């Protein structure tokens, strides 16, 4: 399966682009947000990709980050959410916005995506709420992997697989300390400053000392949400 493409943009359409990779044109569907962030025709770009195969067609979907690609995969696993609907949700909210909306149970945010109704939005929140903390915590690991991965030359097609390194790890805290550590990691991966994230997690833990990671993240996000 094609995991990543690096090539020149031939043209951009409303919901896709044509990427010239070594003389082969790949039609890649992207969200509105991703297309708006890309340069114009003639420029070289790299996109992580996912090939979605159906009985009557095959379509390639492109993402600027591995975290967004993972959310697309999880969203497609929800009943009633196809590849295009998953892309619409990511286009409306971005990977970080999807994380926040699911953790906070914000169905209205999910429903704001084009073609997503209230029942589908409810299923997304219910079915993915237990998976969201893990995906959020994974954000930092994926970012580190992207930073250390070898650069692809123009025209290269990469089927990327995770690289496992055996490294010594410090002893992991247990119980509530581990939950606070995971919650802090997830919030910083969402872009909150370490100071703000630590303060919000500490307050959440003080209010609910036995709370698990997901509960701490939800409480901290509420505390960090803009007031008014």
Buried (B, 14 or more C-beta within 10 A) or exposed (E): EBBBBBBBBBEBEEBBBBBBBEEEEBEBBBBBBBBEEBEEEEEBBBBBBBEBEEEEEEBBBBBBBBBBBBBBBBBBEBEEBBBBBBBBBBBBBBBBBBBBBBBBBBBEBBBBBEEBEEEBBBBBBEBBBEBBBBBBBBBBBBBEBEEEEEEBEEBBBBEBEEEEEEEEEEEEEEEBEEBBBBBBBBBBBBEBEEEBBBBBBBEBBEEEEEBBBBBBBBBBBEBBEEEE
